[in-house]
């Protein structure tokens, strides 16, 4: 599968949108805005609108409506056209002066039929018709005030945010998370006694809640559109419980069956539950600059995978306060700057040291092209050296415009290298390596006892100590890398000590972070009682046990921990790496943990890895991409670790 095909899939979708937006007010939701951000940038959209002022607005119920001088609106939405979304549309249109409305939905009409509980047989009879879209068109005309006005509702598959040639994200599915063993109890609560599930291995589409099933069908619809664009007949494989359900749904997705009959290409799609290995998602093993940039710089508002880069170095502003808000931040996505894109891809695919040198090289070349008075220096690259190169562009508007993308990535590098959290990164890494050795030599109780002294209330912490969120990261790392283990008296006592210490840490926080507010259900530290903190910690450890047991149903992929011996230290081996090695191992003919999802009798007759063609790996939730010459997707956070 060629990378340009994937990029062109998103570009083609946005070209359809751009063709509709001339002289319009454009409303976008967060997921579609993020897709635009990585694919072609907001500049392209503003140019396509071609009207003065700011034509772009966030889609929300309280969004500013259109004036009499703004008769046209285009809504670009990633969600279903029902419920609160339709209510927000109605509110915006009713308080505006629109005479022409276009609604673009990233979800197909077939998904809307499913959402409206239309049976599969009835939906098949409606092939070629779009009654849900037609009804909304009538409503839009009604809200605009005249049935003679124009309304259009169309489907454009804006599924992906193409971060790199071989990495695409699906921000609309940021909340889609694999099931944990405790979720079986929730699913069973809605099932009769005779149909109770015994484990995650028994979960199928009929066992899921309607909301979760609909969310997965939305993802499947988008993936089917991608396969149609690429002209491939996909074979679906799965590793994990939720991935198995999604893969089976794609394999048997009715609108895709006719498409597959005429497809000339072939591809294998492998879905992987990320909960099978959260070690890589929270660990600090990766010697990759992008991973550190995304970890330490503040998140770009409304985005799941980009950061704010402070551009004050290139202005005449003087800011002394570290807490000063970033005004007009830079970012990582540089869709319309070929040189910056080349640097970004180099940062993704090289180790930290080489990446920093690559940043210096690009800054030097940019300065040379602008005939700026650059002073060359060899040897180790320092933040001060990079800053001096960036400041050469200050007060030179032409040079700033020509190399704005390179400068944003350069400043992102400088701010990451100078960030206090970067120094703590090395301490994280050292502790994680110590944990790996302790697991093999002493067991889980000793590991938890090593963590115990680090659990300090805010009054006792220094800047070098770990805060509550960092302690949770370490706990997830410990339980995920250890996997299943036997509970004994020592482990029980060690765990209770850590739980007690965490309760104290939570209770004595002066201010609750957004994450702590979410998991405790308290909007301020004054509302967090000892009882609430204890309940929260008990629930956290219940989830940690589920994370430890996530691979219990696996046969080959049962461990990500490789014990040490006399010549080698213990180390962590990512699950995704194990999956890829299994796929490309010529000696393995019959996969055990990589399940093939049948879409018919012909598929049932296939055996072994002869089923694998070119491979697309999709991971639900946090994905760290590997060095394989194909294509990777994630449904949420970009978190690269290229140490394959």
Secondary structure, DSSP 8 states (H G I E B T S, - for coil): --HHHHHHHHHHHHHHHHTT-TT-EEEE-HHHHHHHHHHTHHHHHHHHH--SS--EEE-STT-----TT--EEEEEESS-SSTHHHHHHHHHHHTS--SEEEEEESS-HHHHHHHTT--HHHHHHTTT--HHHHHHHHHHHHHHT-TTSEEEEEE-----EEEETTEEE-GGGTT-----HHHHHHHHTTS-GGG---SGGG--GGGS-HHHHHHHHHHHHHHHHHHHHHTEEEEEEEESHHHHHHHHHHHT-HHHHHHHHH--EEEEEEEEEGGG--HHHH------HHHHHHHHS-B-TT-SS-B-B--GGGSS-----TT---SS-B-S--TT-HHHHHHHHHHHHS-HHHHHHHHHHHHHHHHHHTT-------SS--HHHHHHHHHTTTT-HHHHHHTHHHHHHHHHHHHHHH-HHHHHHHHHHHHHHHHHHHHHHT-HHHHHHHHHTT---GGG--TTS--HHHHHHHHHHHHHHH-S----HHHHHHHHHHHHHHHHHHHT-SS--HHHHHHH--SSGGG--HHHHHHHHHHHHHHHHHHHTTTTT-SSS--SEE---SSS--EE--HHHHHHHHHT-TT--S-SSSEEE-SSHHHHT--GGGG--EEEEEEES-B---S-SSEEEESS-B------
